[in-house]
Amino acid sequence: MKNGPTATHFLNVDLDIHSKDDLQPLAQAFGKKVDVLWVGRAKRTHYAHFELASRSTTPDNTIRALCRLINALPKAERGLWNAAKRRDFSVGVQSVAGSPVIDFAIKPEILRLASDLGARIVFTVYSPNRPNDERSE
């Protein structure tokens, strides 16, 4: 028998950025407030994937905290953010087979914060059959 959560649940929010510019300065500007999942380049696009260093229990609180970090960026790094081709708050949800239906609502205030930053809110739902990886708790 598998151990672990028995219901579909929120995992975390990743901040995913795609740009024509090197995003390493963003990682440096965020410092220890984020965990850097990956920063690098593939072909002509630079990518950065971050999570908050501290855990939050809701998508709203996590997105709000990430927005604060973005709004506090120095001018040059904020310019990198603004110039990015894609800025996503990726809400990770782990589905569990046989789990009841569950809603994950994002408050209008959080939608405005993300929109003001030119970001999307994306939901990533992981299959109940996926192997464990670093994005799960």
Secondary structure, DSSP 8 states (H G I E B T S, - for coil): ---S-SS-EEEEEEEEEEESS--HHHHHHHGGGEEEEEEEEETTEEEEEEEESS--SSHHHHHHHHHHHHHTS-HHHHHHHHH-SEEEEEEEEE--TT---------HHHHHHHHHTT-EEEEEEE-TTS---TT--
